[in-house]
Amino acid sequence: MIIKKGNALLMGCNKIDKSYNFSVAGRTDEITLNIYENLSSEPKFSVKLDRSYKTGDVFSCAISGAELDNCYYGYEAGGKTYTDPYARTISDCEDFGVRKAEAIYLSRVKLPEYDWENDEPLKLSYADSIIYKINVRGFTKSRTSGVRNKGTFAGIIEKIPYLKDLEITSLELMPAYEFDEINRFPKESDDIMSKYQNDISGDVINYWGYTNGFYFAPKAAYSSIAKTKRDYTSEMKDMVKQLHRNGIEVIMEMYFTKETPAMILDCLRFWVMEYHIDGFHLYGPLAALNVVAADAMLSETKIITVYWEGEAFACKHMANYNEGFRNTARSFLKGDENQLGSFVTLVRSNPVQSANINYITNHNGFTLTDLVSYDRKHNDENHENNRDGEDFNYSWNCGVEGKTRRKRIVELRKKQIKNALMMVLLSQGTPLILAGDEFGNTQGGNNNPYCIDSETSWINWNNTKNAKEIQTFVKNLISFRKKHKILHMDKQLYAYDQLSCGYPDISYHGDSAWVNAMENYNRHIGIMYCENYQDNKNDGNIQLIYVAYNMHWEKHTLALPKIGEEGCWSVEFCSSDKELAVAVQNNRLVTIEERCIAVLKGIVRKNKPEGKK
């Protein structure tokens, strides 16, 4: 073996030609690099690195003259073992929630070559995206999932036909890197590399994954082959490749704590280059956000954060996770006063510099079924005396707390679920659906099951009659959105008649046409879109979409704009039985029942058909 000082710019372990470059940060004068031929407890080589191998706080060495591709490595200092923060695999983590006292958490020196078969990130625009959020384990772990490889990346591959049929375009994964679900790796302290040292205290399961861990390695427990094959990273790559083949992007949630902007940037670049990841939802220090946003390598990668109001880039790759939409839509859904104006503004909002990710439910909070079934959280299973989780859920149980067989309440809840999904999917922002909401998944009123790894937190795939009805409704609604570009434009709608066609791109209507009655007591409005603006055509014939919202507990009549003798309005969608819930009168008025949303299509024929005078 030939050992020289390495390149400190290349963190982690990188093979360059026939040389292996190892770099790791450490606040000490000496550290030992241990190289293992297999996952045994004794290293084959031990290389002591003193200050002569340091650049700042980074130890770096280049090793040649030995074949190390299939070896593993780790570090040792002060009598303790340490795992490289840039490790690309982690050993002894293949069993979810199982801790091994003898584990030293080694990493492979080199990942095996993988044939991507010309795969590339899809680069879909936010405007054309439908995001579907899952927990990798919980998505298919239930006995009801119907897949062979439950709770794994392979299980997601088995569900691709379902995802494709639903017509979602982007899969957002809750943490899928090697996170610490049972305190395998200690929390940060002042030790040399203590964040990654071998400390096995603690026994609380963190099912979600918003904790410390190793950000460059896929989660071994999410692989069906981690126990039987030395390389488990190929399974995640297979998942990404198969999703891409079916037109579905992969967005990863990354929960950073105190990592440096440099490390965060290295991490995101790595996932894009090595795993072809399409985007990231970032939690972490704001100092890193500007660095990531302006990075040339990530300029076409989706970057989702809490709030971005910075520079508008040539490619609109920044997006805001829109909690404001969630809270307002929930309040409007249950009929709260003084919500209409805010809701209308958020439905139209489409900033120049960033996209809005609109959702009404997410992992932290009620599922959609629970949102309309519970007034209060029921987190007793978390063993925190119901003190954890959000107290303000903006929810309404429709008359009874929890499960009920009362037909009136069951029907009302089903309608409210459809109303909520229509609010999200008919907004100009990018819609996000929490997995399972499209067929009534419930967590029994638990709004914070971060520590529950059971059927409570796993998605239940049992198809009840109501579940099938809601699922079919969602599929049709997504399809309708995709067919009508005016509902998901690339830029903000202006609310004036730019085409001089007699209709603005978006307009608002109340008891009288063209009058947007936004009084604080109103809970109903009509929002009309002119489809000519989706292709900038003014050929005389006008296509209109009119969405009638009524969140009041009484029925209301909304005015419809004039569309001429040759025009007509027809009901396309309704959250209730459209034959009974919606009535169009003389092409001038639409009456809609209480707590209901309906979509109407209108055609204005200024060029009369042949044979008519």
Secondary structure, DSSP 8 states (H G I E B T S, - for coil): -EEEE--TTS-EEEEETTEEEEEEE-SSS-EEEEEESSSSSS-SEEEEE-GGGEETTEEEEEEESS--TT-EEEEEETTEEE--TT-S--TT--STT---TT----EESS------TT-------GGG--EEEE-HHHHH-STTS--SSTTSHHHHHHTHHHHHHHT--EEEES--EEE-SSSSS----SSSSGGGB---------SS--S-EEEEEE-GGG-SSTTT-S--HHHHHHHHHHHHHTT-EEEEEEE-SS--HHHHHHHHHHHHHHH---EEEEES-HHHHHHHHT-GGGTTSEEEES---S---SS--EEEEEHHHHHHHHHHHTT-TT-HHHHHHHHH---SS-EEEE-S--SSS--HHHHTT-SS---GGGTSTT-SS-S------TTSSS----HHHHHHHHHHHHHHHHHHHTSSSEEEEETTGGGT---TT-S--TT--STTTS------HHHHHHHHHHHHHHHHHHH-GGGS-SS---SS-TT-SSS-SEEEESSSTT-----TT--EEEEEEEGGGGTT--SSEEEEEEEEEE-SSS-EEEE-----TT-EEEEEEESS-HHHHEEEETTTEEEE-SSEEEEEEEEEESS--TT--
